[in-house]
Amino acid sequence: MGADDSTQGLKRKERERLAHRQEILAAAERVFARNGYRGATVEQIAQEAEFAVGTLYNYFPKGKEELYEEVLAGLIEASLATFRDTVLSQADPVAAVEALIEFRVRILDEHKGFARVVFQTPLAEQSDASLALPQRCLALIQDAKAAFTRVLERGIVAGVFVDVGAANLELCLQGILNAFIARWLIHETQEPVAQRVAALRAIVLRLLLARGTDGERP
């Protein structure tokens, strides 16, 4: 076997390992969504992924805690990449707000089972390291928040948004979105995504947009 053949073999093995890892994480998300963090077990996740428990520990030596963190980190990182592509790429601040609303609703719809686990964690348990936001994601989240705050600042400077301070506006906007998301998770809404996006858009823009000199919204 030549050097090239050996390299190709290693690459194939690495691809297989990465694929198995993703299969386990996808299974873990489904199990956490069904049973919650406390109710989920490594054995359940291994069975869902169709791997032996020992094999699962080869990929995730810390077990359930590591699996939960990796699922959450993976969703955050993928979501923030989509956020940059679909929201921060908007030149118009109003279009960016509209894109944010659709982004938040669609992410919820795609991962609502796992989102329910994250959102409904009791306050008393949020200090548990196993349920905390992954450390490697904190800086990414703060960067995304700062970037969107700058978008709102542009809208304020342009006279499009009410001038209550960009940071305050960002806090209010995210608070509104989180409140609706929490309600939809608790009551397991069946409303179509488009309907929820349209309702939130109407509410948010009514609150954010500055009034024209004639008292009408621009």
DRENMARKOL-706526 format. One record per atom (N, C-alpha, C): residue number from 0; residue in three letters; atom name; x, y, z. Coordinates in steps of 0.001 Angstrom, whole numbers, padded with zeros to 6 digits. Layout:
REM DRENMARKOL-706526
  resi  resn  name        u        v        w
   NUM   ALA    CA        X        Y        Z
...
REM end
This chain:
REM DRENMARKOL-706526
  resi  resn  name        u        v        w
     0   MET     N   000854  -001206   000000
     0   MET    CA   000000   000000   000000
     0   MET     C   000880   001243   000000
     1   GLY     N   000654   002167  -000908
     1   GLY    CA   001440   003380  -001010
     1   GLY     C   001055   004404   000018
     2   ALA     N   001838   005490   000111
     2   ALA    CA   001575   006559   001086
     2   ALA     C   000229   007203   000834
     3   ASP     N  -000118   007356  -000478
     3   ASP    CA  -001384   007990  -000804
     3   ASP     C  -002559   007141  -000344
     4   ASP     N  -002410   005794  -000529
     4   ASP    CA  -003470   004895  -000086
     4   ASP     C  -003662   004966   001420
     5   SER     N  -002555   005051   002150
     5   SER    CA  -002620   005135   003610
     5   SER     C  -003314   006414   004044
     6   THR     N  -002993   007529   003381
     6   THR    CA  -003620   008812   003710
     6   THR     C  -005110   008767   003444
     7   GLN     N  -005476   008158   002308
     7   GLN    CA  -006893   008060   001987
     7   GLN     C  -007628   007223   003021
     8   GLY     N  -006969   006163   003505
     8   GLY    CA  -007568   005339   004541
     8   GLY     C  -007816   006107   005813
     9   LEU     N  -006862   006916   006209
     9   LEU    CA  -007018   007731   007418
     9   LEU     C  -008137   008741   007234
    10   LYS     N  -008205   009350   006070
    10   LYS    CA  -009250   010339   005821
    10   LYS     C  -010628   009680   005881
    11   ARG     N  -010716   008475   005313
    11   ARG    CA  -011997   007787   005319
    11   ARG     C  -012420   007445   006748
    12   LYS     N  -011473   006983   007550
    12   LYS    CA  -011768   006642   008943
    12   LYS     C  -012214   007876   009725
    13   GLU     N  -011551   008995   009444
    13   GLU    CA  -011926   010224   010144
    13   GLU     C  -013323   010675   009736
    14   ARG     N  -013632   010553   008435
    14   ARG    CA  -014982   010889   007980
    14   ARG     C  -016024   009999   008642
    15   GLU     N  -015716   008733   008756
    15   GLU    CA  -016640   007792   009401
    15   GLU     C  -016823   008145   010879
    16   ARG     N  -015717   008500   011522
    16   ARG    CA  -015807   008862   012941
    16   ARG     C  -016667   010106   013136
    17   LEU     N  -016462   011108   012280
    17   LEU    CA  -017264   012328   012372
    17   LEU     C  -018744   012044   012101
    18   ALA     N  -019005   011158   011142
    18   ALA    CA  -020390   010807   010834
    18   ALA     C  -021046   010100   012012
    19   HIS     N  -020318   009179   012655
    19   HIS    CA  -020857   008478   013827
    19   HIS     C  -021105   009456   014975
    20   ARG     N  -020190   010395   015116
    20   ARG    CA  -020342   011397   016183
    20   ARG     C  -021619   012207   015979
    21   GLN     N  -021869   012615   014730
    21   GLN    CA  -023079   013383   014431
    21   GLN     C  -024333   012552   014626
    22   GLU     N  -024260   011263   014307
    22   GLU    CA  -025405   010382   014532
    22   GLU     C  -025737   010297   016020
    23   ILE     N  -024715   010206   016842
    23   ILE    CA  -024927   010136   018293
    23   ILE     C  -025522   011439   018811
    24   LEU     N  -025007   012575   018339
    24   LEU    CA  -025525   013868   018792
    24   LEU     C  -026970   014075   018348
    25   ALA     N  -027298   013642   017127
    25   ALA    CA  -028684   013750   016656
    25   ALA     C  -029602   012888   017518
    26   ALA     N  -029134   011704   017868
    26   ALA    CA  -029913   010830   018742
    26   ALA     C  -030060   011450   020129
    27   ALA     N  -028983   012060   020623
    27   ALA    CA  -029032   012694   021945
    27   ALA     C  -030050   013829   021969
    28   GLU     N  -030083   014631   020907
    28   GLU    CA  -031074   015709   020852
    28   GLU     C  -032492   015155   020927
    29   ARG     N  -032758   014074   020216
    29   ARG    CA  -034101   013479   020237
    29   ARG     C  -034462   012950   021622
    30   VAL     N  -033499   012310   022281
    30   VAL    CA  -033763   011749   023610
    30   VAL     C  -033965   012857   024637
    31   PHE     N  -033126   013885   024592
    31   PHE    CA  -033303   015025   025514
    31   PHE     C  -034653   015684   025273
    32   ALA     N  -035039   015815   024008
    32   ALA    CA  -036322   016445   023671
    32   ALA     C  -037490   015633   024233
    33   ARG     N  -037401   014320   024185
    33   ARG    CA  -038486   013464   024670
    33   ARG     C  -038521   013376   026196
    34   ASN     N  -037340   013235   026805
    34   ASN    CA  -037281   012879   028229
    34   ASN     C  -036766   013985   029137
    35   GLY     N  -036307   015097   028562
    35   GLY    CA  -035705   016145   029375
    35   GLY     C  -034295   015750   029787
    36   TYR     N  -033572   016716   030349
    36   TYR    CA  -032189   016425   030743
    36   TYR     C  -032145   015403   031870
    37   ARG     N  -032973   015606   032887
    37   ARG    CA  -032938   014711   034047
    37   ARG     C  -033385   013299   033690
    38   GLY     N  -034357   013185   032799
    38   GLY    CA  -034898   011873   032477
    38   GLY     C  -034092   011091   031457
    39   ALA     N  -033239   011773   030702
    39   ALA    CA  -032447   011109   029669
    39   ALA     C  -031287   010333   030289
    40   THR     N  -030938   009217   029681
    40   THR    CA  -029793   008427   030129
    40   THR     C  -028883   008121   028949
    41   VAL     N  -027645   007795   029259
    41   VAL    CA  -026696   007414   028216
    41   VAL     C  -027179   006153   027509
    42   GLU     N  -027772   005245   028266
    42   GLU    CA  -028274   004003   027688
    42   GLU     C  -029367   004288   026649
    43   GLN     N  -030265   005226   026964
    43   GLN    CA  -031324   005592   026023
    43   GLN     C  -030739   006193   024747
    44   ILE     N  -029737   007046   024927
    44   ILE    CA  -029115   007707   023770
    44   ILE     C  -028384   006682   022905
    45   ALA     N  -027674   005752   023541
    45   ALA    CA  -026974   004708   022788
    45   ALA     C  -027969   003858   021991
    46   GLN     N  -029077   003512   022630
    46   GLN    CA  -030094   002716   021939
    46   GLN     C  -030697   003494   020773
    47   GLU     N  -030964   004780   020986
    47   GLU    CA  -031535   005612   019922
    47   GLU     C  -030581   005714   018738
    48   ALA     N  -029280   005805   019036
    48   ALA    CA  -028264   005939   017981
    48   ALA     C  -027850   004597   017396
    49   GLU     N  -028312   003495   018023
    49   GLU    CA  -027955   002139   017606
    49   GLU     C  -026455   001895   017722
    50   PHE     N  -025905   002343   018855
    50   PHE    CA  -024518   002088   019201
    50   PHE     C  -024479   001400   020563
    51   ALA     N  -023416   000660   020813
    51   ALA    CA  -023212   000106   022143
    51   ALA     C  -022875   001242   023109
    52   VAL     N  -023240   001069   024375
    52   VAL    CA  -022960   002101   025373
    52   VAL     C  -021459   002375   025441
    53   GLY     N  -020655   001318   025392
    53   GLY    CA  -019202   001497   025440
    53   GLY     C  -018683   002302   024266
    54   THR     N  -019260   002074   023092
    54   THR    CA  -018861   002837   021910
    54   THR     C  -019198   004307   022088
    55   LEU     N  -020363   004573   022655
    55   LEU    CA  -020767   005964   022877
    55   LEU     C  -019763   006670   023793
    56   TYR     N  -019316   005966   024838
    56   TYR    CA  -018342   006571   025756
    56   TYR     C  -016983   006782   025087
    57   ASN     N  -016694   006031   024047
    57   ASN    CA  -015456   006279   023301
    57   ASN     C  -015490   007644   022620
    58   TYR     N  -016693   008044   022218
    58   TYR    CA  -016852   009338   021561
    58   TYR     C  -017065   010459   022570
    59   PHE     N  -017771   010170   023651
    59   PHE    CA  -018103   011195   024652
    59   PHE     C  -017814   010633   026050
    60   PRO     N  -016532   010695   026472
    60   PRO    CA  -016105   010061   027732
    60   PRO     C  -016855   010557   028970
    61   LYS     N  -017352   011811   028955
    61   LYS    CA  -018030   012363   030129
    61   LYS     C  -019521   012033   030164
    62   GLY     N  -019979   011300   029157
    62   GLY    CA  -021353   010825   029186
    62   GLY     C  -022399   011888   028922
    63   LYS     N  -023482   011833   029669
    63   LYS    CA  -024659   012660   029398
    63   LYS     C  -024338   014155   029455
    64   GLU     N  -023561   014577   030430
    64   GLU    CA  -023230   015999   030554
    64   GLU     C  -022542   016509   029299
    65   GLU     N  -021574   015743   028798
    65   GLU    CA  -020852   016148   027594
    65   GLU     C  -021769   016135   026374
    66   LEU     N  -022634   015137   026295
    66   LEU    CA  -023566   015049   025168
    66   LEU     C  -024498   016255   025129
    67   TYR     N  -025039   016619   026294
    67   TYR    CA  -025936   017773   026353
    67   TYR     C  -025194   019038   025920
    68   GLU     N  -023993   019220   026441
    68   GLU    CA  -023218   020417   026099
    68   GLU     C  -022909   020461   024611
    69   GLU     N  -022559   019314   024030
    69   GLU    CA  -022212   019280   022604
    69   GLU     C  -023434   019521   021721
    70   VAL     N  -024589   018973   022120
    70   VAL    CA  -025813   019244   021360
    70   VAL     C  -026135   020725   021414
    71   LEU     N  -026103   021300   022614
    71   LEU    CA  -026424   022715   022775
    71   LEU     C  -025421   023598   022042
    72   ALA     N  -024131   023297   022180
    72   ALA    CA  -023099   024090   021509
    72   ALA     C  -023242   024000   019994
    73   GLY     N  -023523   022802   019495
    73   GLY    CA  -023682   022638   018054
    73   GLY     C  -024845   023445   017513
    74   LEU     N  -025965   023439   018242
    74   LEU    CA  -027131   024216   017807
    74   LEU     C  -026842   025714   017863
    75   ILE     N  -026179   026156   018919
    75   ILE    CA  -025849   027580   019046
    75   ILE     C  -024927   028016   017914
    76   GLU     N  -023874   027246   017682
    76   GLU    CA  -022907   027619   016650
    76   GLU     C  -023537   027627   015257
    77   ALA     N  -024350   026617   014960
    77   ALA    CA  -025021   026577   013660
    77   ALA     C  -026024   027721   013527
    78   SER     N  -026737   028011   014616
    78   SER    CA  -027729   029088   014591
    78   SER     C  -027059   030440   014396
    79   LEU     N  -025925   030649   015051
    79   LEU    CA  -025231   031935   014918
    79   LEU     C  -024667   032118   013513
    80   ALA     N  -024261   031030   012889
    80   ALA    CA  -023806   031124   011495
    80   ALA     C  -024963   031543   010592
    81   THR     N  -026146   030954   010821
    81   THR    CA  -027337   031342   010057
    81   THR     C  -027722   032786   010361
    82   PHE     N  -027599   033179   011623
    82   PHE    CA  -027891   034558   012040
    82   PHE     C  -027019   035553   011272
    83   ARG     N  -025739   035241   011156
    83   ARG    CA  -024836   036141   010427
    83   ARG     C  -025219   036221   008953
    84   ASP     N  -025576   035076   008381
    84   ASP    CA  -025878   035023   006947
    84   ASP     C  -027214   035666   006593
    85   THR     N  -028205   035527   007468
    85   THR    CA  -029558   035956   007119
    85   THR     C  -029982   037263   007777
    86   VAL     N  -029393   037598   008916
    86   VAL    CA  -029798   038802   009655
    86   VAL     C  -028763   039913   009514
    87   LEU     N  -027536   039620   009912
    87   LEU    CA  -026504   040666   009874
    87   LEU     C  -026137   041064   008455
    88   SER     N  -026476   040247   007487
    88   SER    CA  -026166   040572   006088
    88   SER     C  -027113   041619   005509
    89   GLN     N  -028189   041922   006237
    89   GLN    CA  -029177   042887   005746
    89   GLN     C  -028651   044320   005892
    90   ALA     N  -028666   045054   004795
    90   ALA    CA  -028204   046447   004846
    90   ALA     C  -029235   047358   005505
    91   ASP     N  -030505   047049   005327
    91   ASP    CA  -031592   047856   005875
    91   ASP     C  -031903   047379   007301
    92   PRO     N  -031836   048263   008321
    92   PRO    CA  -032104   047860   009705
    92   PRO     C  -033489   047236   009909
    93   VAL     N  -034507   047750   009211
    93   VAL    CA  -035846   047172   009348
    93   VAL     C  -035860   045755   008786
    94   ALA     N  -035222   045554   007647
    94   ALA    CA  -035138   044216   007062
    94   ALA     C  -034384   043270   007997
    95   ALA     N  -033378   043797   008712
    95   ALA    CA  -032624   042974   009656
    95   ALA     C  -033508   042526   010812
    96   VAL     N  -034364   043425   011313
    96   VAL    CA  -035296   043064   012393
    96   VAL     C  -036277   042009   011904
    97   GLU     N  -036806   042202   010702
    97   GLU    CA  -037736   041221   010143
    97   GLU     C  -037056   039865   009959
    98   ALA     N  -035800   039894   009503
    98   ALA    CA  -035054   038650   009321
    98   ALA     C  -034787   037973   010662
    99   LEU     N  -034530   038776   011699
    99   LEU    CA  -034308   038215   013036
    99   LEU     C  -035555   037485   013531
   100   ILE     N  -036704   038095   013331
   100   ILE    CA  -037961   037475   013776
   100   ILE     C  -038153   036131   013087
   101   GLU     N  -037979   036102   011780
   101   GLU    CA  -038167   034847   011050
   101   GLU     C  -037123   033811   011472
   102   PHE     N  -035893   034261   011659
   102   PHE    CA  -034816   033369   012092
   102   PHE     C  -035150   032715   013430
   103   ARG     N  -035589   033523   014412
   103   ARG    CA  -035875   032980   015742
   103   ARG     C  -037040   031978   015695
   104   VAL     N  -038084   032304   014936
   104   VAL    CA  -039252   031424   014872
   104   VAL     C  -038912   030119   014162
   105   ARG     N  -038152   030203   013084
   105   ARG    CA  -037831   028991   012321
   105   ARG     C  -036875   028083   013097
   106   ILE     N  -035910   028657   013794
   106   ILE    CA  -034995   027851   014617
   106   ILE     C  -035792   027124   015692
   107   LEU     N  -036737   027840   016303
   107   LEU    CA  -037594   027219   017313
   107   LEU     C  -038364   026051   016712
   108   ASP     N  -038930   026247   015528
   108   ASP    CA  -039752   025212   014917
   108   ASP     C  -038924   023972   014573
   109   GLU     N  -037688   024178   014170
   109   GLU    CA  -036825   023068   013790
   109   GLU     C  -036325   022264   014986
   110   HIS     N  -036194   022935   016145
   110   HIS    CA  -035603   022276   017317
   110   HIS     C  -036457   022485   018564
   111   LYS     N  -037778   022491   018394
   111   LYS    CA  -038644   022870   019510
   111   LYS     C  -038577   021904   020683
   112   GLY     N  -038342   020622   020417
   112   GLY    CA  -038250   019673   021517
   112   GLY     C  -037081   019970   022429
   113   PHE     N  -035921   020165   021834
   113   PHE    CA  -034731   020472   022632
   113   PHE     C  -034826   021876   023212
   114   ALA     N  -035395   022811   022447
   114   ALA    CA  -035566   024178   022950
   114   ALA     C  -036423   024187   024207
   115   ARG     N  -037420   023312   024248
   115   ARG    CA  -038290   023233   025432
   115   ARG     C  -037474   022835   026662
   116   VAL     N  -036530   021928   026479
   116   VAL    CA  -035669   021503   027588
   116   VAL     C  -034847   022684   028092
   117   VAL     N  -034287   023462   027160
   117   VAL    CA  -033438   024603   027532
   117   VAL     C  -034254   025705   028196
   118   PHE     N  -035390   026078   027598
   118   PHE    CA  -036190   027193   028097
   118   PHE     C  -036884   026874   029408
   119   GLN     N  -037245   025614   029625
   119   GLN    CA  -038024   025267   030801
   119   GLN     C  -037179   024739   031951
   120   THR     N  -035861   024898   031859
   120   THR    CA  -035018   024517   032984
   120   THR     C  -035348   025423   034163
   121   PRO     N  -035713   024861   035323
   121   PRO    CA  -036057   025695   036487
   121   PRO     C  -034906   026615   036882
   122   LEU     N  -035268   027800   037378
   122   LEU    CA  -034242   028766   037782
   122   LEU     C  -033277   028168   038792
   123   ALA     N  -033781   027317   039667
   123   ALA    CA  -032939   026727   040707
   123   ALA     C  -031862   025815   040123
   124   GLU     N  -032075   025346   038893
   124   GLU    CA  -031124   024422   038283
   124   GLU     C  -030181   025109   037312
   125   GLN     N  -030393   026391   037029
   125   GLN    CA  -029595   027049   035993
   125   GLN     C  -028140   027243   036383
   126   SER     N  -027842   027148   037672
   126   SER    CA  -026453   027267   038105
   126   SER     C  -025702   025946   037956
   127   ASP     N  -026425   024862   037653
   127   ASP    CA  -025812   023554   037444
   127   ASP     C  -024910   023633   036219
   128   ALA     N  -023635   023297   036388
   128   ALA    CA  -022679   023413   035287
   128   ALA     C  -023099   022568   034088
   129   SER     N  -023782   021453   034341
   129   SER    CA  -024177   020566   033249
   129   SER     C  -025265   021176   032382
   130   LEU     N  -025967   022212   032900
   130   LEU    CA  -027051   022841   032153
   130   LEU     C  -026699   024264   031698
   131   ALA     N  -025498   024710   032005
   131   ALA    CA  -025101   026074   031655
   131   ALA     C  -024767   026170   030170
   132   LEU     N  -024780   027406   029650
   132   LEU    CA  -024367   027611   028263
   132   LEU     C  -022904   027215   028119
   133   PRO     N  -022559   026509   027047
   133   PRO    CA  -021161   026115   026844
   133   PRO     C  -020243   027322   026829
   134   GLN     N  -019139   027226   027531
   134   GLN    CA  -018214   028346   027662
   134   GLN     C  -017743   028842   026302
   135   ARG     N  -017506   027906   025382
   135   ARG    CA  -016967   028303   024076
   135   ARG     C  -017966   029101   023249
   136   CYS     N  -019245   029073   023653
   136   CYS    CA  -020281   029791   022902
   136   CYS     C  -020545   031188   023452
   137   LEU     N  -020112   031465   024678
   137   LEU    CA  -020470   032728   025314
   137   LEU     C  -019952   033934   024530
   138   ALA     N  -018697   033870   024086
   138   ALA    CA  -018126   034989   023331
   138   ALA     C  -018851   035154   021991
   139   LEU     N  -019217   034037   021349
   139   LEU    CA  -019937   034110   020082
   139   LEU     C  -021298   034776   020266
   140   ILE     N  -021973   034429   021352
   140   ILE    CA  -023285   035018   021635
   140   ILE     C  -023157   036513   021899
   141   GLN     N  -022164   036895   022682
   141   GLN    CA  -021952   038310   022977
   141   GLN     C  -021593   039100   021717
   142   ASP     N  -020788   038505   020857
   142   ASP    CA  -020427   039165   019594
   142   ASP     C  -021665   039372   018720
   143   ALA     N  -022521   038352   018656
   143   ALA    CA  -023744   038454   017853
   143   ALA     C  -024658   039525   018424
   144   LYS     N  -024779   039557   019744
   144   LYS    CA  -025615   040569   020388
   144   LYS     C  -025084   041974   020096
   145   ALA     N  -023775   042148   020203
   145   ALA    CA  -023167   043456   019942
   145   ALA     C  -023362   043868   018485
   146   ALA     N  -023225   042904   017578
   146   ALA    CA  -023391   043207   016152
   146   ALA     C  -024816   043644   015852
   147   PHE     N  -025794   042971   016465
   147   PHE    CA  -027184   043350   016201
   147   PHE     C  -027515   044682   016870
   148   THR     N  -026911   044948   018010
   148   THR    CA  -027111   046251   018656
   148   THR     C  -026626   047372   017752
   149   ARG     N  -025541   047133   017032
   149   ARG    CA  -025040   048135   016079
   149   ARG     C  -026020   048338   014923
   150   VAL     N  -026691   047266   014522
   150   VAL    CA  -027723   047389   013483
   150   VAL     C  -028845   048301   013973
   151   LEU     N  -029277   048090   015213
   151   LEU    CA  -030332   048938   015782
   151   LEU     C  -029857   050382   015932
   152   GLU     N  -028602   050564   016270
   152   GLU    CA  -028047   051918   016382
   152   GLU     C  -028112   052628   015038
   153   ARG     N  -027820   051911   013956
   153   ARG    CA  -027922   052509   012622
   153   ARG     C  -029352   052947   012345
   154   GLY     N  -030307   052136   012773
   154   GLY    CA  -031708   052481   012567
   154   GLY     C  -032119   053700   013370
   155   ILE     N  -031579   053821   014586
   155   ILE    CA  -031878   054989   015421
   155   ILE     C  -031295   056254   014783
   156   VAL     N  -030047   056159   014353
   156   VAL    CA  -029376   057314   013738
   156   VAL     C  -030111   057753   012474
   157   ALA     N  -030640   056777   011735
   157   ALA    CA  -031373   057089   010505
   157   ALA     C  -032781   057601   010778
   158   GLY     N  -033190   057590   012050
   158   GLY    CA  -034522   058064   012405
   158   GLY     C  -035617   057037   012157
   159   VAL     N  -035226   055785   011928
   159   VAL    CA  -036203   054731   011639
   159   VAL     C  -036766   054130   012916
   160   PHE     N  -035900   053927   013925
   160   PHE    CA  -036329   053319   015182
   160   PHE     C  -036441   054377   016281
   161   VAL     N  -037280   054096   017261
   161   VAL    CA  -037417   055000   018402
   161   VAL     C  -036074   055101   019122
   162   ASP     N  -035747   056300   019572
   162   ASP    CA  -034442   056529   020192
   162   ASP     C  -034540   056366   021708
   163   VAL     N  -034412   055114   022138
   163   VAL    CA  -034361   054838   023574
   163   VAL     C  -033019   054224   023942
   164   GLY     N  -032083   054295   023010
   164   GLY    CA  -030779   053673   023199
   164   GLY     C  -030767   052304   022550
   165   ALA     N  -029745   052029   021764
   165   ALA    CA  -029692   050774   021015
   165   ALA     C  -029664   049557   021930
   166   ALA     N  -028919   049642   023032
   166   ALA    CA  -028846   048505   023953
   166   ALA     C  -030204   048227   024578
   167   ASN     N  -030934   049292   024944
   167   ASN    CA  -032280   049116   025512
   167   ASN     C  -033229   048526   024478
   168   LEU     N  -033090   048994   023242
   168   LEU    CA  -033956   048498   022177
   168   LEU     C  -033696   047011   021927
   169   GLU     N  -032430   046626   021936
   169   GLU    CA  -032071   045213   021732
   169   GLU     C  -032625   044356   022853
   170   LEU     N  -032535   044853   024083
   170   LEU    CA  -033046   044111   025236
   170   LEU     C  -034557   043929   025136
   171   CYS     N  -035264   044988   024779
   171   CYS    CA  -036725   044911   024630
   171   CYS     C  -037123   043946   023523
   172   LEU     N  -036441   044032   022394
   172   LEU    CA  -036757   043177   021261
   172   LEU     C  -036569   041706   021615
   173   GLN     N  -035406   041379   022184
   173   GLN    CA  -035153   039984   022536
   173   GLN     C  -036110   039510   023635
   174   GLY     N  -036476   040411   024544
   174   GLY    CA  -037433   040049   025591
   174   GLY     C  -038786   039679   025016
   175   ILE     N  -039238   040452   024042
   175   ILE    CA  -040518   040153   023388
   175   ILE     C  -040452   038799   022678
   176   LEU     N  -039381   038573   021919
   176   LEU    CA  -039243   037312   021194
   176   LEU     C  -039175   036130   022156
   177   ASN     N  -038408   036282   023237
   177   ASN    CA  -038289   035194   024211
   177   ASN     C  -039618   034891   024891
   178   ALA     N  -040390   035937   025166
   178   ALA    CA  -041687   035738   025822
   178   ALA     C  -042629   034936   024927
   179   PHE     N  -042680   035288   023647
   179   PHE    CA  -043548   034555   022720
   179   PHE     C  -043050   033124   022522
   180   ILE     N  -041732   032964   022401
   180   ILE    CA  -041171   031627   022223
   180   ILE     C  -041498   030739   023428
   181   ALA     N  -041350   031291   024624
   181   ALA    CA  -041664   030531   025835
   181   ALA     C  -043133   030124   025850
   182   ARG     N  -044025   031036   025457
   182   ARG    CA  -045454   030722   025434
   182   ARG     C  -045755   029625   024421
   183   TRP     N  -045142   029715   023242
   183   TRP    CA  -045365   028706   022208
   183   TRP     C  -044840   027341   022644
   184   LEU     N  -043732   027336   023377
   184   LEU    CA  -043191   026063   023846
   184   LEU     C  -044081   025440   024914
   185   ILE     N  -044527   026258   025844
   185   ILE    CA  -045357   025757   026947
   185   ILE     C  -046681   025204   026426
   186   HIS     N  -047290   025940   025510
   186   HIS    CA  -048618   025554   025014
   186   HIS     C  -048559   024735   023723
   187   GLU     N  -047335   024448   023258
   187   GLU    CA  -047135   023626   022063
   187   GLU     C  -048017   024107   020906
   188   THR     N  -047810   025347   020535
   188   THR    CA  -048624   025954   019484
   188   THR     C  -048568   025176   018179
   189   GLN     N  -049695   025149   017489
   189   GLN    CA  -049784   024504   016180
   189   GLN     C  -049893   025544   015061
   190   GLU     N  -049773   026817   015418
   190   GLU    CA  -049854   027861   014397
   190   GLU     C  -048715   027708   013397
   191   PRO     N  -048992   027882   012108
   191   PRO    CA  -047927   027791   011102
   191   PRO     C  -046844   028840   011349
   192   VAL     N  -045641   028530   010910
   192   VAL    CA  -044513   029442   011095
   192   VAL     C  -044825   030812   010490
   193   ALA     N  -045347   030835   009289
   193   ALA    CA  -045624   032112   008604
   193   ALA     C  -046588   032967   009406
   194   GLN     N  -047569   032340   010026
   194   GLN    CA  -048548   033088   010825
   194   GLN     C  -047903   033682   012064
   195   ARG     N  -047029   032915   012708
   195   ARG    CA  -046339   033430   013896
   195   ARG     C  -045379   034560   013528
   196   VAL     N  -044689   034399   012418
   196   VAL    CA  -043758   035443   011971
   196   VAL     C  -044521   036725   011682
   197   ALA     N  -045645   036626   010998
   197   ALA    CA  -046433   037814   010654
   197   ALA     C  -046952   038519   011899
   198   ALA     N  -047416   037758   012892
   198   ALA    CA  -047930   038356   014126
   198   ALA     C  -046827   039080   014882
   199   LEU     N  -045661   038428   015006
   199   LEU    CA  -044546   039061   015708
   199   LEU     C  -044045   040292   014965
   200   ARG     N  -044000   040193   013654
   200   ARG    CA  -043543   041338   012861
   200   ARG     C  -044432   042551   013114
   201   ALA     N  -045747   042349   013123
   201   ALA    CA  -046674   043459   013339
   201   ALA     C  -046480   044080   014716
   202   ILE     N  -046301   043246   015729
   202   ILE    CA  -046131   043736   017103
   202   ILE     C  -044816   044477   017257
   203   VAL     N  -043735   043829   016800
   203   VAL    CA  -042398   044395   017004
   203   VAL     C  -042212   045707   016252
   204   LEU     N  -042619   045747   014995
   204   LEU    CA  -042409   046972   014225
   204   LEU     C  -043270   048115   014746
   205   ARG     N  -044450   047811   015270
   205   ARG    CA  -045281   048861   015863
   205   ARG     C  -044570   049498   017059
   206   LEU     N  -043821   048684   017788
   206   LEU    CA  -043118   049182   018971
   206   LEU     C  -041790   049847   018627
   207   LEU     N  -041109   049350   017601
   207   LEU    CA  -039757   049824   017309
   207   LEU     C  -039721   051038   016389
   208   LEU     N  -040627   051085   015423
   208   LEU    CA  -040531   052134   014415
   208   LEU     C  -040879   053497   015000
   209   ALA     N  -040094   054492   014608
   209   ALA    CA  -040337   055862   015058
   209   ALA     C  -041549   056432   014331
   210   ARG     N  -042231   057360   014979
   210   ARG    CA  -043365   058010   014349
   210   ARG     C  -042905   059124   013416
   211   GLY     N  -043622   059261   012299
   211   GLY    CA  -043318   060367   011401
   211   GLY     C  -043850   061671   011980
   212   THR     N  -043550   062757   011364
   212   THR    CA  -043985   064058   011872
   212   THR     C  -045480   064219   011840
   213   ASP     N  -046156   063398   011004
   213   ASP    CA  -047605   063496   010942
   213   ASP     C  -048284   062512   011902
   214   GLY     N  -047454   061827   012736
   214   GLY    CA  -047991   060918   013713
   214   GLY     C  -048204   059515   013205
   215   GLU     N  -047887   059313   011905
   215   GLU    CA  -048033   057972   011337
   215   GLU     C  -046710   057234   011344
   216   ARG     N  -046789   055906   011370
   216   ARG    CA  -045580   055119   011254
   216   ARG     C  -045053   055239   009838
   217   PRO     N  -043722   055337   009695
   217   PRO    CA  -043165   055412   008346
   217   PRO     C  -043297   054072   007628
REM end
